[in-house]
Amino acid sequence: MKRKQAEAERARAQHAELTKHYRAIGPAAILAALICAPKKEKTPLKLNKAA
């Protein structure tokens, strides 16, 4: 196995529990959180005019 592959496998093994937990939450929960998040107020862009 190449070195980077071995490092990736090691990291994957270390974080397997977190992966299993958050995979169950899924993309739908992330999307819902983004939809329900407070919206930022849009400020008009200020353009600098060249002299």
PDB file of N, CA, C, O and CB in Angstrom:
ATOM      1  N   MET A   1       0.841  -1.176   0.000  1.00  0.00           N
ATOM      2  CA  MET A   1       0.000   0.000   0.000  1.00  0.00           C
ATOM      3  C   MET A   1       0.888   1.241   0.000  1.00  0.00           C
ATOM      4  O   MET A   1       1.912   1.285   0.681  1.00  0.00           O
ATOM      5  CB  MET A   1      -0.958  -0.003   1.217  1.00  0.00           C
ATOM      6  N   LYS A   2       0.487   2.233  -0.761  1.00  0.00           N
ATOM      7  CA  LYS A   2       1.244   3.473  -0.781  1.00  0.00           C
ATOM      8  C   LYS A   2       1.094   4.184   0.550  1.00  0.00           C
ATOM      9  O   LYS A   2       0.161   3.918   1.308  1.00  0.00           O
ATOM     10  CB  LYS A   2       0.786   4.377  -1.933  1.00  0.00           C
ATOM     11  N   ARG A   3       2.013   5.084   0.825  1.00  0.00           N
ATOM     12  CA  ARG A   3       2.020   5.774   2.110  1.00  0.00           C
ATOM     13  C   ARG A   3       0.742   6.586   2.330  1.00  0.00           C
ATOM     14  O   ARG A   3       0.155   6.535   3.411  1.00  0.00           O
ATOM     15  CB  ARG A   3       3.234   6.686   2.204  1.00  0.00           C
ATOM     16  N   LYS A   4       0.314   7.324   1.323  1.00  0.00           N
ATOM     17  CA  LYS A   4      -0.889   8.143   1.480  1.00  0.00           C
ATOM     18  C   LYS A   4      -2.125   7.267   1.657  1.00  0.00           C
ATOM     19  O   LYS A   4      -3.035   7.615   2.410  1.00  0.00           O
ATOM     20  CB  LYS A   4      -1.070   9.071   0.270  1.00  0.00           C
ATOM     21  N   GLN A   5      -2.156   6.143   0.970  1.00  0.00           N
ATOM     22  CA  GLN A   5      -3.282   5.231   1.137  1.00  0.00           C
ATOM     23  C   GLN A   5      -3.307   4.678   2.556  1.00  0.00           C
ATOM     24  O   GLN A   5      -4.374   4.551   3.157  1.00  0.00           O
ATOM     25  CB  GLN A   5      -3.208   4.083   0.114  1.00  0.00           C
ATOM     26  N   ALA A   6      -2.141   4.350   3.091  1.00  0.00           N
ATOM     27  CA  ALA A   6      -2.066   3.825   4.450  1.00  0.00           C
ATOM     28  C   ALA A   6      -2.519   4.880   5.455  1.00  0.00           C
ATOM     29  O   ALA A   6      -3.225   4.564   6.413  1.00  0.00           O
ATOM     30  CB  ALA A   6      -0.634   3.361   4.770  1.00  0.00           C
ATOM     31  N   GLU A   7      -2.119   6.123   5.240  1.00  0.00           N
ATOM     32  CA  GLU A   7      -2.545   7.211   6.127  1.00  0.00           C
ATOM     33  C   GLU A   7      -4.055   7.412   6.043  1.00  0.00           C
ATOM     34  O   GLU A   7      -4.710   7.635   7.061  1.00  0.00           O
ATOM     35  CB  GLU A   7      -1.813   8.521   5.770  1.00  0.00           C
ATOM     36  N   ALA A   8      -4.599   7.334   4.853  1.00  0.00           N
ATOM     37  CA  ALA A   8      -6.039   7.501   4.676  1.00  0.00           C
ATOM     38  C   ALA A   8      -6.801   6.371   5.362  1.00  0.00           C
ATOM     39  O   ALA A   8      -7.825   6.609   6.002  1.00  0.00           O
ATOM     40  CB  ALA A   8      -6.396   7.552   3.181  1.00  0.00           C
ATOM     41  N   GLU A   9      -6.305   5.151   5.230  1.00  0.00           N
ATOM     42  CA  GLU A   9      -6.947   4.012   5.884  1.00  0.00           C
ATOM     43  C   GLU A   9      -6.901   4.156   7.401  1.00  0.00           C
ATOM     44  O   GLU A   9      -7.874   3.837   8.085  1.00  0.00           O
ATOM     45  CB  GLU A   9      -6.275   2.703   5.460  1.00  0.00           C
ATOM     46  N   ARG A  10      -5.790   4.628   7.921  1.00  0.00           N
ATOM     47  CA  ARG A  10      -5.641   4.816   9.364  1.00  0.00           C
ATOM     48  C   ARG A  10      -6.619   5.886   9.856  1.00  0.00           C
ATOM     49  O   ARG A  10      -7.279   5.701  10.878  1.00  0.00           O
ATOM     50  CB  ARG A  10      -4.182   5.209   9.718  1.00  0.00           C
ATOM     51  N   ALA A  11      -6.710   6.991   9.139  1.00  0.00           N
ATOM     52  CA  ALA A  11      -7.629   8.066   9.518  1.00  0.00           C
ATOM     53  C   ALA A  11      -9.073   7.584   9.434  1.00  0.00           C
ATOM     54  O   ALA A  11      -9.888   7.911  10.297  1.00  0.00           O
ATOM     55  CB  ALA A  11      -7.425   9.301   8.618  1.00  0.00           C
ATOM     56  N   ARG A  12      -9.389   6.816   8.408  1.00  0.00           N
ATOM     57  CA  ARG A  12     -10.739   6.291   8.246  1.00  0.00           C
ATOM     58  C   ARG A  12     -11.097   5.372   9.410  1.00  0.00           C
ATOM     59  O   ARG A  12     -12.221   5.406   9.912  1.00  0.00           O
ATOM     60  CB  ARG A  12     -10.869   5.538   6.910  1.00  0.00           C
ATOM     61  N   ALA A  13     -10.142   4.554   9.837  1.00  0.00           N
ATOM     62  CA  ALA A  13     -10.383   3.651  10.959  1.00  0.00           C
ATOM     63  C   ALA A  13     -10.565   4.430  12.261  1.00  0.00           C
ATOM     64  O   ALA A  13     -11.400   4.066  13.089  1.00  0.00           O
ATOM     65  CB  ALA A  13      -9.227   2.654  11.097  1.00  0.00           C
ATOM     66  N   GLN A  14      -9.794   5.490  12.444  1.00  0.00           N
ATOM     67  CA  GLN A  14      -9.890   6.285  13.665  1.00  0.00           C
ATOM     68  C   GLN A  14     -11.231   7.008  13.754  1.00  0.00           C
ATOM     69  O   GLN A  14     -11.771   7.172  14.848  1.00  0.00           O
ATOM     70  CB  GLN A  14      -8.747   7.295  13.728  1.00  0.00           C
ATOM     71  N   HIS A  15     -11.764   7.432  12.640  1.00  0.00           N
ATOM     72  CA  HIS A  15     -12.982   8.236  12.634  1.00  0.00           C
ATOM     73  C   HIS A  15     -14.212   7.442  12.212  1.00  0.00           C
ATOM     74  O   HIS A  15     -15.232   8.028  11.847  1.00  0.00           O
ATOM     75  CB  HIS A  15     -12.808   9.415  11.718  1.00  0.00           C
ATOM     76  N   ALA A  16     -14.126   6.134  12.259  1.00  0.00           N
ATOM     77  CA  ALA A  16     -15.242   5.299  11.810  1.00  0.00           C
ATOM     78  C   ALA A  16     -16.496   5.533  12.645  1.00  0.00           C
ATOM     79  O   ALA A  16     -17.601   5.567  12.104  1.00  0.00           O
ATOM     80  CB  ALA A  16     -14.852   3.829  11.865  1.00  0.00           C
ATOM     81  N   GLU A  17     -16.336   5.693  13.951  1.00  0.00           N
ATOM     82  CA  GLU A  17     -17.497   5.896  14.825  1.00  0.00           C
ATOM     83  C   GLU A  17     -18.206   7.210  14.496  1.00  0.00           C
ATOM     84  O   GLU A  17     -19.434   7.258  14.425  1.00  0.00           O
ATOM     85  CB  GLU A  17     -17.065   5.884  16.303  1.00  0.00           C
ATOM     86  N   LEU A  18     -17.425   8.273  14.297  1.00  0.00           N
ATOM     87  CA  LEU A  18     -18.022   9.558  13.930  1.00  0.00           C
ATOM     88  C   LEU A  18     -18.713   9.475  12.574  1.00  0.00           C
ATOM     89  O   LEU A  18     -19.803  10.015  12.383  1.00  0.00           O
ATOM     90  CB  LEU A  18     -16.954  10.658  13.907  1.00  0.00           C
ATOM     91  N   THR A  19     -18.073   8.802  11.652  1.00  0.00           N
ATOM     92  CA  THR A  19     -18.651   8.654  10.323  1.00  0.00           C
ATOM     93  C   THR A  19     -19.984   7.930  10.400  1.00  0.00           C
ATOM     94  O   THR A  19     -20.956   8.325   9.757  1.00  0.00           O
ATOM     95  CB  THR A  19     -17.692   7.903   9.398  1.00  0.00           C
ATOM     96  N   LYS A  20     -20.019   6.873  11.189  1.00  0.00           N
ATOM     97  CA  LYS A  20     -21.258   6.105  11.321  1.00  0.00           C
ATOM     98  C   LYS A  20     -22.363   6.971  11.934  1.00  0.00           C
ATOM     99  O   LYS A  20     -23.515   6.908  11.504  1.00  0.00           O
ATOM    100  CB  LYS A  20     -21.024   4.843  12.185  1.00  0.00           C
ATOM    101  N   HIS A  21     -22.012   7.767  12.924  1.00  0.00           N
ATOM    102  CA  HIS A  21     -22.997   8.619  13.598  1.00  0.00           C
ATOM    103  C   HIS A  21     -23.537   9.698  12.657  1.00  0.00           C
ATOM    104  O   HIS A  21     -24.751   9.870  12.539  1.00  0.00           O
ATOM    105  CB  HIS A  21     -22.373   9.272  14.841  1.00  0.00           C
ATOM    106  N   TYR A  22     -22.648  10.414  11.995  1.00  0.00           N
ATOM    107  CA  TYR A  22     -23.087  11.540  11.171  1.00  0.00           C
ATOM    108  C   TYR A  22     -23.656  11.110   9.831  1.00  0.00           C
ATOM    109  O   TYR A  22     -24.413  11.867   9.224  1.00  0.00           O
ATOM    110  CB  TYR A  22     -21.944  12.480  10.944  1.00  0.00           C
ATOM    111  N   ARG A  23     -23.325   9.945   9.358  1.00  0.00           N
ATOM    112  CA  ARG A  23     -23.923   9.461   8.118  1.00  0.00           C
ATOM    113  C   ARG A  23     -25.414   9.231   8.329  1.00  0.00           C
ATOM    114  O   ARG A  23     -26.211   9.433   7.413  1.00  0.00           O
ATOM    115  CB  ARG A  23     -23.230   8.158   7.641  1.00  0.00           C
ATOM    116  N   ALA A  24     -25.793   8.807   9.537  1.00  0.00           N
ATOM    117  CA  ALA A  24     -27.205   8.577   9.834  1.00  0.00           C
ATOM    118  C   ALA A  24     -27.987   9.890   9.820  1.00  0.00           C
ATOM    119  O   ALA A  24     -29.171   9.907   9.481  1.00  0.00           O
ATOM    120  CB  ALA A  24     -27.359   7.885  11.196  1.00  0.00           C
ATOM    121  N   ILE A  25     -27.333  10.976  10.184  1.00  0.00           N
ATOM    122  CA  ILE A  25     -28.001  12.275  10.180  1.00  0.00           C
ATOM    123  C   ILE A  25     -28.341  12.667   8.749  1.00  0.00           C
ATOM    124  O   ILE A  25     -29.464  13.077   8.455  1.00  0.00           O
ATOM    125  CB  ILE A  25     -27.113  13.358  10.846  1.00  0.00           C
ATOM    126  N   GLY A  26     -27.386  12.539   7.886  1.00  0.00           N
ATOM    127  CA  GLY A  26     -27.626  12.699   6.470  1.00  0.00           C
ATOM    128  C   GLY A  26     -27.712  14.119   5.961  1.00  0.00           C
ATOM    129  O   GLY A  26     -27.782  15.077   6.731  1.00  0.00           O
ATOM    130  N   PRO A  27     -27.706  14.230   4.657  1.00  0.00           N
ATOM    131  CA  PRO A  27     -27.732  15.529   4.006  1.00  0.00           C
ATOM    132  C   PRO A  27     -29.037  16.293   4.221  1.00  0.00           C
ATOM    133  O   PRO A  27     -29.042  17.522   4.157  1.00  0.00           O
ATOM    134  CB  PRO A  27     -27.493  15.356   2.543  1.00  0.00           C
ATOM    135  N   ALA A  28     -30.132  15.598   4.473  1.00  0.00           N
ATOM    136  CA  ALA A  28     -31.409  16.290   4.666  1.00  0.00           C
ATOM    137  C   ALA A  28     -31.371  17.171   5.906  1.00  0.00           C
ATOM    138  O   ALA A  28     -31.926  18.270   5.900  1.00  0.00           O
ATOM    139  CB  ALA A  28     -32.555  15.281   4.777  1.00  0.00           C
ATOM    140  N   ALA A  29     -30.725  16.704   6.965  1.00  0.00           N
ATOM    141  CA  ALA A  29     -30.625  17.506   8.186  1.00  0.00           C
ATOM    142  C   ALA A  29     -29.748  18.729   7.957  1.00  0.00           C
ATOM    143  O   ALA A  29     -30.027  19.810   8.475  1.00  0.00           O
ATOM    144  CB  ALA A  29     -30.066  16.664   9.342  1.00  0.00           C
ATOM    145  N   ILE A  30     -28.703  18.555   7.189  1.00  0.00           N
ATOM    146  CA  ILE A  30     -27.821  19.681   6.882  1.00  0.00           C
ATOM    147  C   ILE A  30     -28.589  20.720   6.065  1.00  0.00           C
ATOM    148  O   ILE A  30     -28.491  21.919   6.327  1.00  0.00           O
ATOM    149  CB  ILE A  30     -26.555  19.202   6.111  1.00  0.00           C
ATOM    150  N   LEU A  31     -29.342  20.260   5.090  1.00  0.00           N
ATOM    151  CA  LEU A  31     -30.137  21.166   4.265  1.00  0.00           C
ATOM    152  C   LEU A  31     -31.179  21.895   5.110  1.00  0.00           C
ATOM    153  O   LEU A  31     -31.387  23.097   4.942  1.00  0.00           O
ATOM    154  CB  LEU A  31     -30.823  20.394   3.128  1.00  0.00           C
ATOM    155  N   ALA A  32     -31.826  21.175   6.009  1.00  0.00           N
ATOM    156  CA  ALA A  32     -32.821  21.806   6.878  1.00  0.00           C
ATOM    157  C   ALA A  32     -32.176  22.866   7.763  1.00  0.00           C
ATOM    158  O   ALA A  32     -32.757  23.928   7.985  1.00  0.00           O
ATOM    159  CB  ALA A  32     -33.523  20.752   7.743  1.00  0.00           C
ATOM    160  N   ALA A  33     -30.985  22.585   8.267  1.00  0.00           N
ATOM    161  CA  ALA A  33     -30.288  23.562   9.103  1.00  0.00           C
ATOM    162  C   ALA A  33     -29.948  24.810   8.301  1.00  0.00           C
ATOM    163  O   ALA A  33     -30.054  25.924   8.814  1.00  0.00           O
ATOM    164  CB  ALA A  33     -29.012  22.951   9.699  1.00  0.00           C
ATOM    165  N   LEU A  34     -29.544  24.635   7.063  1.00  0.00           N
ATOM    166  CA  LEU A  34     -29.217  25.790   6.224  1.00  0.00           C
ATOM    167  C   LEU A  34     -30.463  26.607   5.899  1.00  0.00           C
ATOM    168  O   LEU A  34     -30.410  27.836   5.863  1.00  0.00           O
ATOM    169  CB  LEU A  34     -28.539  25.334   4.931  1.00  0.00           C
ATOM    170  N   ILE A  35     -31.566  25.935   5.666  1.00  0.00           N
ATOM    171  CA  ILE A  35     -32.806  26.646   5.357  1.00  0.00           C
ATOM    172  C   ILE A  35     -33.289  27.433   6.567  1.00  0.00           C
ATOM    173  O   ILE A  35     -33.774  28.556   6.427  1.00  0.00           O
ATOM    174  CB  ILE A  35     -33.892  25.663   4.896  1.00  0.00           C
ATOM    175  N   CYS A  36     -33.160  26.850   7.753  1.00  0.00           N
ATOM    176  CA  CYS A  36     -33.666  27.489   8.974  1.00  0.00           C
ATOM    177  C   CYS A  36     -32.691  28.493   9.579  1.00  0.00           C
ATOM    178  O   CYS A  36     -33.049  29.213  10.511  1.00  0.00           O
ATOM    179  CB  CYS A  36     -33.990  26.437   9.999  1.00  0.00           C
ATOM    180  N   ALA A  37     -31.489  28.550   9.074  1.00  0.00           N
ATOM    181  CA  ALA A  37     -30.485  29.467   9.623  1.00  0.00           C
ATOM    182  C   ALA A  37     -30.908  30.904   9.369  1.00  0.00           C
ATOM    183  O   ALA A  37     -31.521  31.202   8.344  1.00  0.00           O
ATOM    184  CB  ALA A  37     -29.089  29.198   9.006  1.00  0.00           C
ATOM    185  N   PRO A  38     -30.582  31.800  10.302  1.00  0.00           N
ATOM    186  CA  PRO A  38     -30.918  33.215  10.090  1.00  0.00           C
ATOM    187  C   PRO A  38     -30.222  33.744   8.840  1.00  0.00           C
ATOM    188  O   PRO A  38     -29.052  33.457   8.588  1.00  0.00           O
ATOM    189  CB  PRO A  38     -30.520  34.064  11.322  1.00  0.00           C
ATOM    190  N   LYS A  39     -30.953  34.504   8.089  1.00  0.00           N
ATOM    191  CA  LYS A  39     -30.406  35.062   6.850  1.00  0.00           C
ATOM    192  C   LYS A  39     -29.581  36.304   7.159  1.00  0.00           C
ATOM    193  O   LYS A  39     -29.918  37.082   8.052  1.00  0.00           O
ATOM    194  CB  LYS A  39     -31.537  35.403   5.851  1.00  0.00           C
ATOM    195  N   LYS A  40     -28.510  36.476   6.419  1.00  0.00           N
ATOM    196  CA  LYS A  40     -27.692  37.679   6.554  1.00  0.00           C
ATOM    197  C   LYS A  40     -28.357  38.806   5.781  1.00  0.00           C
ATOM    198  O   LYS A  40     -28.945  38.591   4.722  1.00  0.00           O
ATOM    199  CB  LYS A  40     -26.237  37.438   6.046  1.00  0.00           C
ATOM    200  N   GLU A  41     -28.253  40.004   6.328  1.00  0.00           N
ATOM    201  CA  GLU A  41     -28.777  41.158   5.603  1.00  0.00           C
ATOM    202  C   GLU A  41     -27.808  41.500   4.481  1.00  0.00           C
ATOM    203  O   GLU A  41     -26.594  41.556   4.678  1.00  0.00           O
ATOM    204  CB  GLU A  41     -28.987  42.381   6.554  1.00  0.00           C
ATOM    205  N   LYS A  42     -28.359  41.722   3.324  1.00  0.00           N
ATOM    206  CA  LYS A  42     -27.515  42.069   2.187  1.00  0.00           C
ATOM    207  C   LYS A  42     -27.261  43.565   2.205  1.00  0.00           C
ATOM    208  O   LYS A  42     -28.192  44.364   2.297  1.00  0.00           O
ATOM    209  CB  LYS A  42     -28.168  41.635   0.846  1.00  0.00           C
ATOM    210  N   THR A  43     -26.001  43.931   2.117  1.00  0.00           N
ATOM    211  CA  THR A  43     -25.650  45.342   2.038  1.00  0.00           C
ATOM    212  C   THR A  43     -25.271  45.641   0.595  1.00  0.00           C
ATOM    213  O   THR A  43     -24.653  44.810  -0.070  1.00  0.00           O
ATOM    214  CB  THR A  43     -24.481  45.704   3.024  1.00  0.00           C
ATOM    215  N   PRO A  44     -25.634  46.808   0.112  1.00  0.00           N
ATOM    216  CA  PRO A  44     -25.292  47.142  -1.271  1.00  0.00           C
ATOM    217  C   PRO A  44     -23.774  47.219  -1.439  1.00  0.00           C
ATOM    218  O   PRO A  44     -23.049  47.670  -0.553  1.00  0.00           O
ATOM    219  CB  PRO A  44     -25.948  48.479  -1.687  1.00  0.00           C
ATOM    220  N   LEU A  45     -23.333  46.772  -2.585  1.00  0.00           N
ATOM    221  CA  LEU A  45     -21.904  46.821  -2.873  1.00  0.00           C
ATOM    222  C   LEU A  45     -21.477  48.255  -3.149  1.00  0.00           C
ATOM    223  O   LEU A  45     -22.152  48.989  -3.871  1.00  0.00           O
ATOM    224  CB  LEU A  45     -21.557  45.917  -4.068  1.00  0.00           C
ATOM    225  N   LYS A  46     -20.367  48.638  -2.577  1.00  0.00           N
ATOM    226  CA  LYS A  46     -19.827  49.973  -2.827  1.00  0.00           C
ATOM    227  C   LYS A  46     -18.702  49.829  -3.842  1.00  0.00           C
ATOM    228  O   LYS A  46     -17.720  49.121  -3.616  1.00  0.00           O
ATOM    229  CB  LYS A  46     -19.318  50.654  -1.499  1.00  0.00           C
ATOM    230  N   LEU A  47     -18.866  50.504  -4.942  1.00  0.00           N
ATOM    231  CA  LEU A  47     -17.858  50.451  -5.988  1.00  0.00           C
ATOM    232  C   LEU A  47     -16.930  51.646  -5.856  1.00  0.00           C
ATOM    233  O   LEU A  47     -17.373  52.786  -5.719  1.00  0.00           O
ATOM    234  CB  LEU A  47     -18.511  50.417  -7.385  1.00  0.00           C
ATOM    235  N   ASN A  48     -15.644  51.366  -5.901  1.00  0.00           N
ATOM    236  CA  ASN A  48     -14.662  52.448  -5.874  1.00  0.00           C
ATOM    237  C   ASN A  48     -14.467  52.935  -7.302  1.00  0.00           C
ATOM    238  O   ASN A  48     -14.101  52.162  -8.188  1.00  0.00           O
ATOM    239  CB  ASN A  48     -13.301  51.980  -5.242  1.00  0.00           C
ATOM    240  N   LYS A  49     -14.711  54.207  -7.513  1.00  0.00           N
ATOM    241  CA  LYS A  49     -14.546  54.770  -8.849  1.00  0.00           C
ATOM    242  C   LYS A  49     -13.117  55.254  -9.012  1.00  0.00           C
ATOM    243  O   LYS A  49     -12.545  55.883  -8.122  1.00  0.00           O
ATOM    244  CB  LYS A  49     -15.549  55.924  -9.097  1.00  0.00           C
ATOM    245  N   ALA A  50     -12.568  54.951 -10.151  1.00  0.00           N
ATOM    246  CA  ALA A  50     -11.212  55.410 -10.443  1.00  0.00           C
ATOM    247  C   ALA A  50     -11.245  56.906 -10.726  1.00  0.00           C
ATOM    248  O   ALA A  50     -12.187  57.408 -11.339  1.00  0.00           O
ATOM    249  CB  ALA A  50     -10.602  54.633 -11.646  1.00  0.00           C
ATOM    250  N   ALA A  51     -10.218  57.612 -10.280  1.00  0.00           N
ATOM    251  CA  ALA A  51     -10.188  59.069 -10.459  1.00  0.00           C
ATOM    252  C   ALA A  51      -9.761  59.454 -11.840  1.00  0.00           C
ATOM    253  O   ALA A  51      -9.684  60.642 -12.155  1.00  0.00           O
ATOM    254  CB  ALA A  51      -9.269  59.710  -9.457  1.00  0.00           C
TER     255      ALA A  51
END
